[in-house]
Amino acid sequence: MLKINAEIVPTISLIGYISYTTPWIHFHRTTDEYVLYVIKNGELYLRENNVNYHLKRGDVLLLEPGLHLEGTKKSTCDYYYFHFKHSDMNKVSISNPAELAKSMLFEQLENDHQRDCYIPKYYTASDKSSISQLLHSSNELSQLYLRKQHYTRCITALHLLEMLIELSRLYFLQTLQQNNHKGSKTAIKVQALLEFIHKHYTEKINSSIITKEFDNNYDYLNRIFKELTGYTITRYVNKVRIGHAQELIKATHMSFGEIGYLIGMDDPYYFSKTFKQFTGLSPAQYYKQVRANESSSTIF
């Protein structure tokens, strides 16, 4: 597993696609950069620092700088390759991948850890949808890279970071599925609920809307949601809304009525009451605290 600072964009040196229709064996080399392989068809036999890999369609392997790579067997293979460098990416040992998966997928992390993303060294896509998603992203990236323009290269680097983050998400979802087969569908459903809430938190969200959107009993959804996130659906929605309200108070001078409207809380009393439940302060007290901190930080 490799931990990457997702706030830093990788520097791409080479992206491409290669198709060997006659049996071929990978050459020996040691690079000073990361290389990501995504297998489209066929098989690829590799050894990196005495660790053997037999890659097939839907497999992803992230090679590390400074490690010796060689082929071990001839084969035919079609694959995408991405050569890049990153200034804050390191190998880490994870003792409990399932617990980390739950943390990354279902918990709101503290600010210091929001930038961390964990990329699997080796990953096998377990379903057609995941394989299609990986291959589509790989093809888009390789096509973007062919356009020799400055802004296109910047966009390509951003898309590569996006693909690495998505690879992390797919890996952690699969980890939960393998760790508890009975709960795999539950994890996916809760993940979908989280995405729905973050996308629609400014709108009306109630039990009937949730039930209709996910075609499940609301009490059941609420129960599994709390088991994995520690929050009921309603409390989590409010947590997201108040988090955005705090950001708006810090960044703007809008009235609390305007802020409440923007985050989906039209009732001023309910907004103020909920805000205090999560922060311990009323919106007005929070505003004064933020401005006082800003004033003190400008004194040298």
N, C-alpha and C positions, 0 to 999 in steps of 0.2 A: 504494500500500500504506500502511496506517495501523498503527502500533504502539500497543497498548493495555496498560496495567497491569491485568492480569486479577484483581488482588487488590482493585481498587476497583470497586464496583457503580455502574452508570450511574444517572443521575437521569432518570426518564421524565417527559415533559411531555404527550405525546399518542400514542395508538395507535389505529389504525382500519383499516377496510376500505372500499373504494369501488368501485363498478361503474358505468362509463359505457357505456350501451347505444347511445347515439347519438354520432357523432363529436365529439370535444372536444379542445381544445388546452390544455396546462398554462399556468397564469398565471405572470407574472413575480414573482420575489421574491428576497430575500437574508435568510437567517435567521442567528441567533446560536447555532444548535445543529446537531447531526448529525441527518440524516434517512435512514433505511434504507427502500428500496423493494424489495418482493418481488412480482414479477409473477405473477399466477395465470393470466390469460387475455388474449388480445388483444395489442395493441402500444402502446408509449408512446414518443414522440419527445421527447427533452430535449436542452438545451444548458446545460452548466455551465462558466462562464468560457471560452467559445468552444470547448469540447470537446463534440462531438455524441455522443449515445447513442441507439441504437435498441433498446429493451428488448422482449423477448418472454417467453413462458411459461418459468418457471424461471430467469429472470434476476434478479440482485440488484445494486442500485446504492447505494453509501453516499455521500450528499451531505455536503459539509463546510460548517461555519459560515463566514460571511463571503464566500462565493462566490455570484455572481449565477446564478440559475436561470431558465430560460424554456422553454416548449414551442416546437417548431419545425414541428409538423404535426398536423393533426386526426386522431384515431383513436378506436376503442373499446378500452376496457381495464378489466380488473379487477385491483386490486392492494392489498396491505397496506402501511401506512406506520407507521413508528416514529420519533417525535421524541424525542431524548434528549440529555443533556449528560454529559460525562465530564471529570474534572479532570486526567487523565493519558493523553491520546490524541493522537498527533502523526503527521503525514505523514512517511514515510521513503522513501528511494530504495534499492531492493534490486538490486545488480548481478548476482547469480546466484540467481534464485529456486529453481532445482533444488537447489542446495547447501543453501540455507536450509530447503527442504522436507525434505531428508534429516536435517538437524540437528533440526528440530522434531518429526519423526515417529519417529526411530529412536535419537536420542542422549539420554542423561540429562544435562540441563544443570546447570551450577553454580547454587548457590542464588541468586546475584544476578540470574540471568536466567530463573529458573523462572516469574516473574510475567509475563514478556513474552509477548504474543500478537499475531500479525500478521493483520490483517483486509484482505481484498482490497477495493480501491475498486470494482471491477466483477467480477462472477462470473456465469458461465453454468453451471447444473447440466447435466452431460453425460449423465445417465441417469435413467430413471423413478424409481428408488429415491431418488436425491438430491433430485429435484423433489418427490416425495411427502413426504419428510422435512422439507424447508424449508416447504412449504405447511401441513403438519400443525402444525409448531412455530409458524408465524405465526398460524394460526387459534386455537390454544390461548392464545397471548399476547393476542390481541385479545379473546377471551372473558373471560380473567382481568381485563383492564383495565376491562371494563364493570362489574365488581363494585366499587362505591365503598366499599371498606373499607381501613383502614390496613394490616393484615397482608397482605391480598391484593395491595396495591400493592408491598409489600416483596418478596413472592414473584414478582410480575411482573417486577420489576427484576432479580432473580436469574435468572429464566428468559431474559430478554433477553441477559444476559451469557453464559449457557450457549449460546444460539443463535449469538452472535457467535463464541464459541470453536469451536463445531461448524462454522460457516461457514469458519473458518480451516483446520480439519482437512480438510474437503472440498476446499478450494482447493489445499492442498499435495499431497493425494493426486492430484488432477487434474493438477497441475504435473508430478509425476513421470511420470504416464502419458503426457503430451504430450511430455515431454523424451526419454523412452525407451520407445516403444510396446512393444518386446519385453519390457521389465521391469515393465510396469504391473501385471500380475497378481502378479508377485513382490512388489512393494511392498505391495499389498493383503494378500497372504498373511502377510508379515512383520508388518504392522500388526495383523492378527488374532492372530498368535502373541503379540505383546507384550501385547495386551489379555487374552489367556487367562492368561499368566503373572502379570500383576499382579492378576488376579482370583482365581487358584488357588494362589498361591505358598505358602500355609499347608498345602496338601495334597501328596500324593505326585505328583511329576511325573517321568516317565521316558520313554524312547524309545517304548515300546509305547503308552503313554497318548497321547503326541503324535501318533504315527502313526495311531491310531484316531480321534482328535479331528479331524485335518485330512485324513485319507484320502490321505496322501502318504508316500513313502519318507522315513524319518527322516534319513538321510544327506543327501538333497537339501535337506530343510528346514533342517538344521543349517548346510549350506553357504551357502544364500541368506541365512539369518539372520545369519551372521557377516559376509557381504559388506556388509550394510547397517548393522549395529550395531557391528561390531568385536568381538563376543563370540560364543562358542558358546552354544547354548541352555542347557546346564548351568551355565556360568559366569554367564550373565546371571540365571538363576534364583537362584543363590547371591548375586549382587550385590544383587538386590532384597531377599532375605531378610536379609542382613547390614545393609543400610540400615535396615530396620525394627527390627532388633535394636539398632542404635545409638540409634534414637529411643526405644525402650523403656528402655534403660539410662539415658538422659538424663532421662526423664520419670517413671520409677518406681523402686521399690526391690525389684522382683521378683528371685528367684534366677535364675541363669543357666540352670538346668534348666527353669524355667517359661518363660523367654524363648525358649529353644531350641524348646520344644514349640509355643509360639504361632506361631513363624515357619516351622514345618515341618521342624525339625532335632532329632529326638529323641535322637540320639547325642551326649552331652556332648563327647566327644573330637573328633568330626567338626565340631561347632559351633565349638569353641575353635580348632581348626586352620584352619577356613575363615575365621573372624572375623579371625585374625591375617594371613591371606593378603591380605585386602582392606584392613585398617586398619594393619597393622604392629604391632599390640598385641594381647595376649590380652584377653578380656572383662574380667578383673579389673584389668588395667593401664588399660584404657580407662575403667572405672568410677572408678578412683582419679583419673585425669586430669580427668574431667568434674567430679567433686566438688571437686577442688582449684581448678579454674577458677571454680566457683560460689562457693567460699569467698573467693577473692581479689576477685571482683567485688562482694562485699558490704562490702569495706573502703573507707571514704571518706577 
